[in-house]
Amino acid sequence: MDVLHRRCAGLDVHQAQVTACIRISPERTTPWAQGRRFDTKPAGLAELREWLTHHDVTHVAMEGTGVYWLPVFTALEAAGLDLTLCNAHHVKNVPGRKTDQSDAAWLAQLLASGLLRKSFVPPAAVRQLRELTRARVHRIEDRGRVVNTLHRMLERAGLKLCSVISDLQGKSAQAILHALAEGQTDVTALVALARGSLCGKRAKLAAVLGVPLSTVERTLLKQSLAQLTMYDMQIAELDAQIAEHIRPWRASLDRLLTVRGIDTVSAAAILAEIGPDVSAFDDPYRLAAWAGLAPGQRESAGKRMRAGTRSGNAYLRRILVQVAMAISRIKRASDLADFFRKKMPALGYKKAAVATAHKLLVRLWAMLHHGKDYSPPAPPPLSERQRARRAKRALEALDALGVKVVIQPAST
């Protein structure tokens, strides 16, 4: 087998240690390998970097093992090495005796022959932005769990507040809940805290607020409200940090905002996952497959059967599907909304949203790749069959209204 990289190394990464194997392939002699084990603390990673540099290693490969690869990747990235992060499912060794040293040697052998496919790893600045956007997603999930816990606690106490107030995070609901946590039992004073549309529901509020809370229930209510306040502060701080980190890519952010249905939060999350430079993906369909929005392949005996979407970047898939659901509610002229409404009768709501997310990602790749704002494609001309069908539907609608129409061809 041809050798593409004559000085390379494979790393078997674990939480506390890294097993490295250097493979050097001279032109006319047998390749030789040398292995060592290093600690994953900063001093050990610095020693690993010096050891690789001393042997003039140019290419290094490692598996994407959870989050353990990140410190190793960051430490070696500063040395200017060509790093390959590969999928562990693609590099399985033959069954038999398995050791850390043999795994590292196998990675080095595959890398030397050019048989490893690089996983997409964005630059360090984009990775920092990705940490912020993903942390924001987790904070919102945590806040949602607190709201659900608060709802269950109120139901157990017999306080049917959620039957009158749909959003426990609104201003009126929060004012009432804080008053209850402080021990307020006067129904009139509690009802007076209602604002906005809840002013018309004060009679219903008075009917459900007559249940007193025990000391334990007030304590739990106070803690839940404190958690909501904490998460709101953290989300606001993350929003400020995201706005600061995304400033160098403001042009790309504004370009994504030209798509109806994408707001600033969604655009920042998309850029954090794929970066402003999409040249790592040869075409938009590779990007869609990486995001888990491409259809799977399942064929046997010449028959192609239905298969679900592939696994991919869960964060990017999630935000794109959410944007597709927002696009589906656009009432005005929108090519993506029309595509969703066209697919929904046959696929259903969820699958139509995934199909719309796939089409949206293809458009986003073209926008970032060519540096152009979003411009919806011109609708294709109608065929004779489509024209006749639309004319028939219009005549049936007019006939139902009692209007008689005489059809006359328009002059050319």
N, C-alpha and C positions, 0 to 999 in steps of 0.2 A: 504494500500500500504506500502511495506517495506521502512524503513528509512535507507539510506546509510550514510548520513552525519547528525549528530545530532546537530552540531553547525555550521550553515551556514548563509549567508546573501545574499540578492538581492539588486542591485543598479539600480535605474532608473536615467540615466545620461543625463543631459542637458548642455547647454552652461554655464550657470551661477550658477547652483546648482545641487546637487546630493541628491536624496531621497533614504535613506538606510532603510532596514528592516531586523532585526535579527530574525532568527527562531531557537529556541532551543527545541529539542525533547528529553525529558528524557525517560528512558526505560519504566516506568510504569505509567506515567502521561500524561495528555493532552499537546501537544506542545503549546508553547506560543511565541508571537512575540512582538517586540518593534521597533518602527520606529522613525527616526530623519532626519532632513534636514541639509545639509552642503553646505558651499560655495565651489566653484571650485578654489578659489585662493589658493596659497601654504599653508597659515595658515589653511584654511578650510580642505584641504586634509590631513594635518598633524593631525588635530582634528579627522577626520574620521578614520584614521589609528589607533590612540590611542583608540578610542571608540571600534573599532572591536577587538583590542588586549585585552582590558579590559574585554570583554565578552568571551574571549577565542574562537573566531571564527576561524575556520580552512579553510573553503571554501567560496568563494565569486563568484557571477555570475553577469554579466552585459551584456547589448546588445551592439553590434557594431554600434553605432550611429555616422556615419560620422567620424570626427576626434576628437570628444569630449571625447571619451573613452580613448584616449591615455594618457593625463595627469593623469587621475585617475588610469589607469592600471600601469603606471610607479611609482606612489606614493605608491601603495599597493604592488607592486612587491618587493620592498626593505624590506617589513615586513615579507617575507617568506610565504605569504598566497598562497593557491592553488586557482588560478584565472581561471575562465571560461568565455571566451568571446564567446557569442553565436549569431547566426543569428537571427535578429528580426523577420524574416518570420517564424521561427520555434517555436516561443514562444508566439504566439498571444493568448490573453486571450479571454474568452467567451464574446459575445456582452453584453452590459449593461453599468452600470455606470463605468466610467473610471477615475481614479485619479493616480497621481504619486505614492501614497502610496500603492494602490492596485496593480499597476504594479510591484513594488519592492517586495511586499509580494508574488505575483504569481511566480516571478523568484526564490525567496527563497524556495517556496514549490516545484517547479520543481527540483531545485538543491538538495534538501534534499532527494528526491526520485530517484535521478540519471537519470532524464529524459532529461538532457541537453547534447548536443554534443558540444565539444570544437572546436572552430575555431582555425586554425593554427596561432600562434603568435610566430615569431622567437625570439631568444635572443636579448638583447639590442644592442649588437655589430653588429649583422646582420641588425637590424632595422636602425642603423646609416648608414650602407652601402647602404641599400635600399633607404634612403632619398637622397643620393648622386646620385645613378643611375637614379632614377626617375626625379630628378632635371635636370640631363643631357638630358633626353628625352624631357623635357619641353623646355629647352634652344634651342635644335635643332628645335623643332616645331616653337618656336618664331623666330628663324633665318630664317626658311623657309617662314614664313609669311612676314618678311621684304623683302626677295628676291622677293616674288610675288608682294608686293606693289611697289617695285622699277621697276619691269617689267611693271606694269600697268602705272606708271608715265611716263616712257620712251615712251610707246605707245601713251599716250595722247599727249605728246609733239611732236609726229611725228618722233621720233628718233628710227628707225628700227634696233637698234643694236642687238636685240635678233635674228633677221633673219640671222645674220652672226656668232655671238658668241652664242654657246649653253649654256655655263656656265658663269653666271654673277659673280661668286665667284672666277674665275680663275685669275692668275696674270695679264695677258694682259687686261682682262676686268676691273679689279679693277684699274689698272694704267690709263686706258682711262677714267673711270668714275670719278676718283679723279681729273684728269686734267680738265674735263668738269665742275666739281663742283667749281674749282678754277677760272673759267672764260676763259679757253683756247678755242679759236675759230679757230685756224689755223689747217686746216684739215691735212696738211702735218706733222705737229708736233704730232698730235694725232695718225696718222697712223704709225708713227715711233715707237710708244710704243708697237706695236704688237710683240709678241715673239712666238717661237715654230712653231706650225702648222699654226698659223694665219698669218705668213709671206707670205704664198701663197695666202692669201685672202685680201691683202692690197688694191687691186682695188675695191673690194666689200665694204671694210670698208670706203674707201674714198667716195663712193657713198651714204652711209647712214649717215656719220658724218657731212654732210654739213648743217644740221638743227641747227640754234642757239637756245640756251635755254634762257628763260626769267629769271629775278631775282628770282621770286617765285619758278620756277622749279629748279634753282641751289640751293636754300635754302633747298627745300625738298630732293634733291639728296644728299646734304651734310649731312643732318640729317640721311637719310637712311644708308649712308656709315658709319657714326659714330655708328649707332646701330649695324651694322654687325661687326664692330671692337670690340664693347663691348661684343657681344655674343661670338665671337671667343675667347676673353680673358677669359670669364667666363667658357666656355667649357674646355679650356686648364687648368684652375684652378681646375675644377671638376675632370678632368682626373688625375691630380696629387694627389688630395685627395682620389680618388678611389683606385689608386695604393698603397697609404699608408695604407688605411683601410683594403685592401684585403690581405695584407702581411701575416697575421697569417694563411690564408687558401691557401697559394701558392701551396701546393700539390694538393688540389682539383681543383684549377684553371688550373694547368698544365695537370691534368687528363682530364678535359673538352676540352682542346686544342688539344687532340689527335684525336678528331672527325673532319674530313675534312668539312669545311664550318663554323666552329665556330672560331671567332677571340677573341682577349682579351676583347674587349668591350662587346661582346655577352656573353662570359663566366662570366664576372663580373656581368652582369645584371641577369643572371640565378642564380648565387650563392646568389645574394642579395634578390631574391624572395623566393627561397626554402631553402637556407642555405646549408652549407656543410654536415649537418647531416639530412638525410631524414627519420630517424626512426619515425618521427611523422606520416608518411603515411605508412600504413600496407603493401601496395603493390603498384606497379607503376600505376595501373589503378585508384586507389583513387587519386593519384597525378594528373593524367590526367584529372579526373573529376573536381578537385579543380582548375586546370588551365583553364577550359572551353574548353578542347579539346576532351572530351568524347561525343559520340553521345547521344542525348536525347532519352527518352522512351515515346512512344505514342501508346497505345494499347487499343482497344475497341472491344467488342464482339468476342474476340479470334483472331482478326486481328491486326497485327503489321504494323503500318503505318510509313512513313518516318518522321523523326523529326530532327530538326537542333541540333547543339551542345549546350550544357548547358552554362549558364553564369558562369564566374569564374574570375580568376585573369587576368585582361586585360593586364597588363604589361608583365607578363610571356607569355601569349598567343601571344602577338604581337612580342616579340623578337624571339620566337620559329618559328613562321610563316615566319619571315624575314630570319632566318637561313635556313628554309626549301626551300625558294625561291633561296637562294644562292646555296644550295646543288643541286637543280634542274639543275643548269648551269654547273655542273661538267661533263666534257667529259670523263675523265678516269674512270677506274673501281671503282665503289662505289655502295654498296648495297642499300643505301638510295636513291641515284640518280636513280638507276634501279627501285626501288619501286615507285618513283614519276612518272617516264615515263610509268610504267605499269598501274598506276591508272589514269593518265591524260586523255586518250581517253574516258573513261567511266564517269569520274567525272567532268572534266574540270580543268583548271589551279588552281583556288582558292581552290576548295574542295580537289584537290590532294595535295596542299601545306598544308592544315590543317591535312589531313591524314598522311602526312610525318612528320609533327610536332608532332603528337600523337606518332608515332613510335619512333621518336627521343627522346621524353621525357621518354618513357619507357626504352630506352637504357641508358639514363643519370641516371635514378633512380638506375638501376642495377650497373652502374659504381661507383656511390657515396656510395651505400649501401655495396657493396662488396670490395670497395677500389681497383678497377682494372682499367687499361687503356682500351680504346675502342679497341675491336677486332671484326671485322665484322664476322657474322656467316658464316659457310661454306654453299655454295649453295646446295640445295637439289638435289639429283640425278634426271636425266631426265627420264620420263616415255617413254614407247615404242611409244606412240602417239606423244609425243613431239619430239622424235628423228626422227620419220618419217616425221613430219611437217618441221623440220629444214632441213632435207636432200632434201625434195621436193623444198623448197625455194632456196636452194643452186643450185640445178640442173636447176631451171628456170632462175636464174641469169646467170649461165654459158651458157645456151642455148641462152639467149638474146645477149651474146657476141660472139656467133657463135662457141662455143666450144662444141664438142661432148664428153660425158663422159660415160664410161662403169662402171657400179656399180659392185663391187666385195666385198663380205664380208671380213672383216679383220680377220686374223688368231688369234686364242685365245692365 
